[in-house]
Amino acid sequence: MLTAKQHELIRFIQQRLEETGISPSFEEMKAALDLKSKSGVHRLISALEERGFIRRLPNRARALEVLKNPEDVLPSAITKPANDVVARTTAPPVAQPEPANDVIELPLHGRIAAGAPIEALEGQSSLPVPAALLGPGDHYALEVSGDSMIEAGIFDGDFALIKRTTTARDGEIVVALVDNEEATLKYLHRDGSMVRLDPANASYSAQVYQPGQVEVQGKLAGLLRRYH
C-alpha cells in the first residue's frame, strides 16, 4: 500500500508528464506536496522506485518514468477515435531539453573518523547534494576527519554520502559504530569469528572487534569535496 503523500506525488508526476512530457523538478514536487525540504521528495521517490511504480532514467537528473499506477491513480481521460479503437494511453516520446541538476538537502550528522574512532555527532545542519549522486534509499552525510582512508580517495574534510543500512558485504566501506559510542569509516571484513575494520593507509593498522562490538550504520554511496 502507498501512503497518501506517495499517491499524491505519483499523481503529480503523471499529470506533468502527460501535460509537458517532462517530469517535474524536485523544487516543483516539494511545492506541490507542501513539503519542507527536497529530502522529503527524495525519500518519496525512493519509496516509489523500490515498489516498482517509477524509475529514474539513467544519466538524467530530472527524468522520471511512471511504470505503473496504483488503482486509484488513473491516466487522464482517453479520447476514443472515430474508428472505435481505443487510443494508446502513452503519448509518443517528446524531445526533452537537457535538465538542470536537482539538489537534495541531506542531513549532515557531524564528523566521522577516518583514523582512530571518534564520536559521530548528530547535527541539525544539512548539506546540498546533486540528486544524480544518490540512488534509492535513505541517505545522510558525514564530514570526514583524518587520513586513514586516503588510499581509497577519501581525504580529511571530504563529505561522505552514506546510504542508511544495517548490513554490508565484505570489502564495502561502512560507517561502523564501535561499542555503541564511537563511529569510524573503514572497510568491513569478517575475519573468522571476529569483525575487522581495515584502513586504506599503510600507516594505520586494522581494528579487530567482537561481532557484538560493531554495528553497521550505513555504507559509502558517494563523496563530495570542496576546494577552497
Buried (B, 14 or more C-beta within 10 A) or exposed (E): EBEEBBBBBBBBBBBBBBEEEBBBBBEBBBEBBEBEBBBBBBBBBBBBBEBEBBBBEEEBBBBBEBEEBBEEBEBEEEEEEEEEEEEEEEEEEEEBEEBEEBBBBBBBBBBBBBBEBBEBEEBEEBBEBEBBBBEBBBBBBBBBBBBBBBEBEBBBEBBBBBBEBEEBEEEBBBBBBBEEEBBBBBBBBEEEEEBBBBBBBEEBEEBBBEEEBBBBBBBBBBBBEEEE
